[in-house]
């Protein structure tokens, strides 16, 4: 399904949710109801008419586009080759992280030591890796989910373990916006599975908050990280005391 089809389909959903009929749309556009149905069936609404219908139902056209984007099926796991390419260059990894989190190339170049020519080169590489689709005028369509899964013992997981993990936990977690909860206890397998599902829900809630805050000005947002984990484990100091 192309972008035009997705936009028309999403607009139909918006109309249904708002309980706005084709007759209402026809009255707004100054057309017959049959003409409106024909325009929808042929996916031939002009940008001006799309914006007019959006105004009728009380949504911005940009919101309609965002709804379309939210329904897109993103790649949830990279190939080992894609992972290797990302961790091989810190600036490449930075560009990828920022782009999939909704930052603009202009903001990245202004905030970090990435020149415009470097940014362009990274965008081309990311397009070839099929992590993004590079559109005319350097517009970007993300192809990868914001939080893609890692290959076990793959390049990204090794990078995290060697470069990120110790740095992340090197804090007393007492500053503003910091928090750390550690719990331990004996669970049945059923309870372990239930807790894993709870972790999934928390991760989805984090993603939803990121999506909601994407429209805020970059100065109002802070890059945050959270680790959610569970494993059958006992501290080595205890394990060494076992008979």
C-alpha positions in Angstrom: 0.0 0.0 0.0 1.4 3.4 -1.0 1.4 6.6 1.0 -1.6 8.0 -0.8 -3.6 4.9 -0.1 -2.6 4.9 3.6 -3.6 8.5 4.0 -7.0 8.0 2.4 -7.6 4.8 4.5 -6.6 6.7 7.7 -8.9 9.6 6.9 -11.8 7.1 6.5 -11.0 5.8 10.0 -11.0 9.4 11.4 -14.3 10.1 9.8 -15.8 6.9 11.3 -14.4 7.8 14.8 -15.9 11.4 14.5 -19.1 10.0 13.1 -18.8 12.3 10.1 -20.6 11.0 7.0 -19.8 11.4 3.3 -22.8 13.7 3.2 -21.2 16.0 5.8 -17.9 15.9 3.7 -19.8 16.7 0.5 -21.5 19.7 2.2 -18.1 20.9 3.4 -16.5 20.6 0.0 -19.4 21.8 -2.0 -19.7 18.5 -3.9 -22.3 15.8 -4.3 -22.1 12.8 -2.0 -21.5 10.6 -5.1 -18.5 12.7 -6.0 -17.0 12.4 -2.6 -17.4 8.6 -2.6 -15.8 8.5 -6.0 -12.8 10.7 -4.8 -12.3 8.3 -1.9 -12.6 5.2 -4.0 -10.1 6.5 -6.5 -7.9 8.0 -3.8 -8.0 11.2 -5.7 -8.5 13.8 -2.9 -6.3 16.9 -3.5 -4.1 18.2 -0.6 -6.4 21.2 -0.3 -9.5 18.9 0.1 -7.6 16.6 2.5 -6.8 19.6 4.7 -10.4 20.8 4.5 -11.8 17.5 5.6 -9.2 17.4 8.4 -10.5 20.8 9.6 -14.1 19.4 9.5 -13.2 16.6 11.9 -10.9 18.8 14.0 -7.5 17.2 13.3 -4.4 18.7 11.8 -3.2 17.2 8.6 0.2 16.6 10.3 -1.7 14.5 12.9 -3.3 12.5 10.2 0.2 11.8 8.7 1.4 10.8 12.2 -1.4 8.4 12.6 -0.4 6.8 9.3 3.2 6.5 10.5 2.1 4.9 13.8 0.5 2.1 11.9 3.5 1.3 9.7 5.1 -2.0 10.3 8.7 -1.3 11.3 11.7 -3.7 11.2 12.0 -4.9 14.7 15.3 -6.7 14.4 18.5 -5.8 12.5 20.7 -8.3 10.7 24.1 -9.0 12.1 25.6 -7.0 9.2 23.4 -4.0 10.0 24.4 -4.2 13.7 28.1 -4.4 12.8 27.9 -1.4 10.6 26.2 0.7 13.3 28.7 0.0 16.1 31.7 0.3 13.8 31.4 4.1 13.8 30.3 6.1 16.9 29.0 9.0 14.8 27.0 6.5 12.6 25.5 5.0 15.8 24.7 8.5 17.1 23.0 9.5 13.8 20.9 6.3 13.8 19.9 6.7 17.5 18.9 10.3 17.0 17.0 9.7 13.8 14.9 6.8 15.0 14.0 8.9 18.0 12.7 11.7 15.8 15.5 14.2 15.8 16.2 16.3 12.7 19.5 16.3 10.9 19.8 20.0 11.5 19.4 19.5 15.3 22.0 16.7 15.2 24.6 18.8 13.4 23.9 21.8 15.7 24.2 19.7 18.9 27.0 17.2 18.1 30.3 17.3 16.2 28.8 16.0 13.0 29.3 18.2 9.9 26.6 18.5 7.2 28.8 16.5 4.8 29.2 13.7 7.4 25.5 13.7 8.1 24.8 13.3 4.4 27.2 10.5 4.1 25.7 8.7 7.1 22.2 9.1 5.7 23.2 7.5 2.4 24.8 4.6 4.3 21.7 4.2 6.4 19.6 4.1 3.3 21.8 1.4 1.7 21.6 -0.6 5.0 17.7 -0.2 4.7 17.5 1.3 8.2 15.9 4.4 6.7 14.6 5.4 3.3 16.2 8.6 2.1 13.6 10.7 0.3 14.0 13.8 -1.9 15.2 17.0 -0.1 16.8 14.8 2.6 13.4 13.8 4.1 13.7 10.6 6.1 11.3 7.7 6.4 12.2 5.3 9.3 12.1 1.6 8.5 13.3 0.4 11.8 11.4 0.3 15.1 12.7 2.7 17.7 13.7 -0.1 20.0 14.8 -2.9 17.8 15.8 -6.3 19.4 19.4 -7.3 19.6 21.0 -10.5 18.4 22.2 -12.6 21.3 25.9 -12.1 21.6 25.7 -10.0 18.4 27.6 -6.7 17.7 25.1 -4.4 19.5 24.8 -6.6 22.6 28.6 -6.8 22.8 28.9 -3.1 22.3 26.4 -2.5 25.1 28.2 -4.9 27.5 31.6 -3.5 26.8 30.9 0.2 26.4 27.5 1.1 27.8 26.5 -1.1 30.7 29.1 -0.2 33.3 28.8 3.5 32.3 25.1 3.4 32.8 25.2 1.9 36.3 28.1 4.2 37.4 25.6 6.4 39.4 24.0 6.5 42.8 20.7 7.2 40.9 19.9 10.0 43.4 19.8 12.9 40.9 16.7 14.5 39.4 14.9 12.1 37.0 17.0 9.2 38.2 15.7 6.1 40.0 16.8 2.5 40.6 14.7 -0.3 41.9 16.3 -3.7 42.7 14.2 -6.6 43.9 15.0 -10.2 44.4 13.1 -13.3 45.5 12.1 -16.8 44.6 9.4 -17.2 41.9 7.7 -20.0 40.2 8.0 -20.3 36.4 4.4 -19.1 36.1 5.2 -15.9 38.1 8.4 -15.4 36.0 6.4 -15.4 32.8 3.8 -13.0 34.4 6.6 -10.6 35.4 8.1 -10.8 31.9 4.8 -9.7 30.4 4.7 -6.8 32.9 8.2 -5.8 31.7 6.9 -5.8 28.1 4.0 -3.6 29.1 6.4 -1.1 30.8 8.6 -1.1 27.7 5.6 -0.3 25.5 4.5 2.5 27.9 8.0 4.0 27.6 7.8 3.9 23.8 4.4 5.5 23.9 5.7 8.3 26.0 8.6 8.8 23.6 6.2 9.0 20.7 4.0 11.5 22.5 6.9 13.7 23.4 8.3 13.7 19.9 6.4 16.8 19.1 8.0 18.8 22.0 10.9 21.1 21.3 14.3 19.4 21.6 15.3 21.7 24.5 12.3 20.3 26.5 13.4 16.7 26.1 16.3 14.8 27.8 17.8 11.6 26.5 16.9 8.9 29.0 17.7 5.3 29.4 16.0 2.5 31.3 17.0 -1.1 31.9 14.2 -3.6 32.6 15.4 -7.1 33.3 14.8 -10.3 35.1 16.9 -13.5 35.3 17.3 -16.5 37.5 20.4 -15.3 39.4 22.1 -15.3 42.8 24.9 -12.9 43.8 28.3 -14.6 43.5 29.0 -13.9 47.1 26.0 -16.1 48.0 26.7 -18.7 45.4 30.2 -19.2 46.7 28.7 -20.2 50.1 26.6 -23.0 48.6 27.5 -26.5 49.5 
